[in-house]
Amino acid sequence: MIRSELIEKIAAENPHLYQRDVEKIVNTIFEEVIEALARGDRVELRGFGAFSVKKRDARTGRNPRTGEAVEVEEKAVPFFKTGKLLRDRLNGKQI
């Protein structure tokens, strides 16, 4: 599912809301999650999962084409850990 499909689905399930308002709501939620992660905060959505930021240390990598050694800088990467409810639903357990 892509963002526009999510917006359409929410708008269809809530006919009292305008699609442009649903779009603003969805975009605001995503922006807040992004801003929180950029600050290094953790974002937890109960039953769904938690987003956090992990650091990858600097290392020496290899260029796959030439085999030449390449220095890879330290970087922060997003990490998602599923919640118990989501894991159970994916594995066919109804709660």
Phi and psi restraints in degrees (value plus and minus 20) as a CYANA .aco file:
   2 ILE   PHI    -124.5   -84.5
   2 ILE   PSI     148.4   188.4
   3 ARG   PHI     -73.8   -33.8
   3 ARG   PSI     -64.6   -24.6
   4 SER   PHI     -84.7   -44.7
   4 SER   PSI     -56.2   -16.2
   5 GLU   PHI     -86.9   -46.9
   5 GLU   PSI     -58.9   -18.9
   6 LEU   PHI     -82.1   -42.1
   6 LEU   PSI     -64.8   -24.8
   7 ILE   PHI     -81.7   -41.7
   7 ILE   PSI     -65.8   -25.8
   8 GLU   PHI     -81.3   -41.3
   8 GLU   PSI     -62.1   -22.1
   9 LYS   PHI     -85.3   -45.3
   9 LYS   PSI     -65.6   -25.6
  10 ILE   PHI     -83.6   -43.6
  10 ILE   PSI     -62.5   -22.5
  11 ALA   PHI     -83.7   -43.7
  11 ALA   PSI     -59.0   -19.0
  12 ALA   PHI     -87.9   -47.9
  12 ALA   PSI     -55.9   -15.9
  13 GLU   PHI    -100.1   -60.1
  13 GLU   PSI     -32.7     7.3
  14 ASN   PHI    -150.0  -110.0
  14 ASN   PSI      55.1    95.1
  15 PRO   PHI     -83.1   -43.1
  15 PRO   PSI     -36.6     3.4
  16 HIS   PHI     -98.1   -58.1
  16 HIS   PSI     -27.4    12.6
  17 LEU   PHI    -126.1   -86.1
  17 LEU   PSI     120.7   160.7
  18 TYR   PHI     -95.7   -55.7
  18 TYR   PSI     127.6   167.6
  19 GLN   PHI     -80.9   -40.9
  19 GLN   PSI     -57.0   -17.0
  20 ARG   PHI     -84.8   -44.8
  20 ARG   PSI     -52.2   -12.2
  21 ASP   PHI     -91.4   -51.4
  21 ASP   PSI     -60.3   -20.3
  22 VAL   PHI     -82.2   -42.2
  22 VAL   PSI     -60.8   -20.8
  23 GLU   PHI     -81.4   -41.4
  23 GLU   PSI     -62.9   -22.9
  24 LYS   PHI     -82.8   -42.8
  24 LYS   PSI     -61.2   -21.2
  25 ILE   PHI     -83.5   -43.5
  25 ILE   PSI     -69.7   -29.7
  26 VAL   PHI     -81.8   -41.8
  26 VAL   PSI     -65.4   -25.4
  27 ASN   PHI     -83.4   -43.4
  27 ASN   PSI     -58.3   -18.3
  28 THR   PHI     -84.8   -44.8
  28 THR   PSI     -62.2   -22.2
  29 ILE   PHI     -80.4   -40.4
  29 ILE   PSI     -69.2   -29.2
  30 PHE   PHI     -82.0   -42.0
  30 PHE   PSI     -61.8   -21.8
  31 GLU   PHI     -82.9   -42.9
  31 GLU   PSI     -60.8   -20.8
  32 GLU   PHI     -85.0   -45.0
  32 GLU   PSI     -59.3   -19.3
  33 VAL   PHI     -83.8   -43.8
  33 VAL   PSI     -64.9   -24.9
  34 ILE   PHI     -82.3   -42.3
  34 ILE   PSI     -64.9   -24.9
  35 GLU   PHI     -84.2   -44.2
  35 GLU   PSI     -60.5   -20.5
  36 ALA   PHI     -83.2   -43.2
  36 ALA   PSI     -63.7   -23.7
  37 LEU   PHI     -85.7   -45.7
  37 LEU   PSI     -57.4   -17.4
  38 ALA   PHI     -83.4   -43.4
  38 ALA   PSI     -51.9   -11.9
  39 ARG   PHI     -98.4   -58.4
  39 ARG   PSI     -30.4     9.6
  40 GLY   PHI      72.6   112.6
  40 GLY   PSI     -12.1    27.9
  41 ASP   PHI     -99.3   -59.3
  41 ASP   PSI     145.3   185.3
  42 ARG   PHI    -124.2   -84.2
  42 ARG   PSI     120.3   160.3
  43 VAL   PHI    -138.0   -98.0
  43 VAL   PSI      98.2   138.2
  44 GLU   PHI    -134.8   -94.8
  44 GLU   PSI     107.5   147.5
  45 LEU   PHI    -134.2   -94.2
  45 LEU   PSI      82.8   122.8
  46 ARG   PHI     -73.2   -33.2
  46 ARG   PSI     113.4   153.4
  47 GLY   PHI      63.1   103.1
  47 GLY   PSI     -36.6     3.4
  48 PHE   PHI    -126.4   -86.4
  48 PHE   PSI     -78.0   -38.0
  49 GLY   PHI     141.0   181.0
  49 GLY   PSI    -193.4  -153.4
  50 ALA   PHI    -152.1  -112.1
  50 ALA   PSI     115.2   155.2
  51 PHE   PHI    -120.8   -80.8
  51 PHE   PSI     117.6   157.6
  52 SER   PHI    -167.1  -127.1
  52 SER   PSI     155.6   195.6
  53 VAL   PHI    -136.7   -96.7
  53 VAL   PSI     111.5   151.5
  54 LYS   PHI    -136.7   -96.7
  54 LYS   PSI     127.8   167.8
  55 LYS   PHI    -116.7   -76.7
  55 LYS   PSI     116.9   156.9
  56 ARG   PHI    -126.2   -86.2
  56 ARG   PSI     106.7   146.7
  57 ASP   PHI     -89.2   -49.2
  57 ASP   PSI     137.7   177.7
  58 ALA   PHI     -84.5   -44.5
  58 ALA   PSI     128.1   168.1
  59 ARG   PHI    -175.5  -135.5
  59 ARG   PSI     151.2   191.2
  60 THR   PHI    -121.4   -81.4
  60 THR   PSI     100.0   140.0
  61 GLY   PHI    -128.9   -88.9
  61 GLY   PSI    -193.9  -153.9
  62 ARG   PHI    -148.0  -108.0
  62 ARG   PSI     118.8   158.8
  63 ASN   PHI     -94.4   -54.4
  63 ASN   PSI      97.5   137.5
  64 PRO   PHI     -84.2   -44.2
  64 PRO   PSI     -45.0    -5.0
  65 ARG   PHI     -98.3   -58.3
  65 ARG   PSI     -64.4   -24.4
  66 THR   PHI    -125.3   -85.3
  66 THR   PSI     -38.1     1.9
  67 GLY   PHI      60.3   100.3
  67 GLY   PSI     -18.1    21.9
  68 GLU   PHI     -90.8   -50.8
  68 GLU   PSI     122.1   162.1
  69 ALA   PHI     -89.7   -49.7
  69 ALA   PSI     116.5   156.5
  70 VAL   PHI    -153.4  -113.4
  70 VAL   PSI     114.7   154.7
  71 GLU   PHI    -100.7   -60.7
  71 GLU   PSI     106.7   146.7
  72 VAL   PHI    -128.0   -88.0
  72 VAL   PSI     104.5   144.5
  73 GLU   PHI     -91.9   -51.9
  73 GLU   PSI     139.9   179.9
  74 GLU   PHI     -83.2   -43.2
  74 GLU   PSI     122.9   162.9
  75 LYS   PHI    -171.7  -131.7
  75 LYS   PSI     139.8   179.8
  76 ALA   PHI    -120.7   -80.7
  76 ALA   PSI     117.2   157.2
  77 VAL   PHI    -149.4  -109.4
  77 VAL   PSI     124.0   164.0
  78 PRO   PHI     -92.1   -52.1
  78 PRO   PSI     127.2   167.2
  79 PHE   PHI    -155.1  -115.1
  79 PHE   PSI     117.0   157.0
  80 PHE   PHI    -143.7  -103.7
  80 PHE   PSI     109.5   149.5
  81 LYS   PHI    -137.6   -97.6
  81 LYS   PSI     104.0   144.0
  82 THR   PHI     -89.1   -49.1
  82 THR   PSI     129.4   169.4
  83 GLY   PHI    -103.0   -63.0
  83 GLY   PSI     144.9   184.9
  84 LYS   PHI     -81.5   -41.5
  84 LYS   PSI     -63.0   -23.0
  85 LEU   PHI     -80.9   -40.9
  85 LEU   PSI     -65.1   -25.1
  86 LEU   PHI     -83.5   -43.5
  86 LEU   PSI     -65.4   -25.4
  87 ARG   PHI     -79.2   -39.2
  87 ARG   PSI     -64.8   -24.8
  88 ASP   PHI     -83.5   -43.5
  88 ASP   PSI     -62.3   -22.3
  89 ARG   PHI     -85.0   -45.0
  89 ARG   PSI     -58.9   -18.9
  90 LEU   PHI     -87.1   -47.1
  90 LEU   PSI     -48.6    -8.6
  91 ASN   PHI    -115.8   -75.8
  91 ASN   PSI      -5.0    35.0
  92 GLY   PHI      62.5   102.5
  92 GLY   PSI     -11.5    28.5
  93 LYS   PHI    -110.6   -70.6
  93 LYS   PSI      99.8   139.8
  94 GLN   PHI    -108.4   -68.4
  94 GLN   PSI     113.3   153.3
